[in-house]
Amino acid sequence: QPEKLLRDVVSLHFQMAEEHAMLLDMHAPDGPEAVPTSCPRTQAYLRERALLVGLLRVGMAQGSFRQGDPLPMAAALMELLHWQACDRLRRSLGLSNMEAAEQLTRLVLGGICA
């Protein structure tokens, strides 16, 4: 189900942010029409964004998520999952990575669930 998959993606991302932050320093392409690049960080960004777009589409089709354009929704979620955002959220609230992941997941699901 899409909600569980999204929760798993966020949790995994927070775990990775704690252990391998710099590896997750993905680069968004310059504009939606940007030509795919050979930059591994941009490729990683595009792969993860595509995963989220697909997950959002499934959730919308099943009626679990609000209808909308999944591309900007996925891009916004990617910004929330940036390792620096994860770290600031965790530190500012005095939470473990998993607690911060759960808080972020609740926020996201509260905003996108139908």
HELIX and SHEET records of a PDB file:
HELIX    1   1 PRO A    2  HIS A   20  1                                  19    
HELIX    2   2 ALA A   21  LEU A   24  5                                   4    
HELIX    3   3 PRO A   40  ALA A   61  1                                  22    
HELIX    4   4 PRO A   70  LEU A   80  1                                  11    
HELIX    5   5 TRP A   83  LEU A   93  1                                  11    
HELIX    6   6 ASN A   97  ILE A  112  1                                  16    
END                                                                             
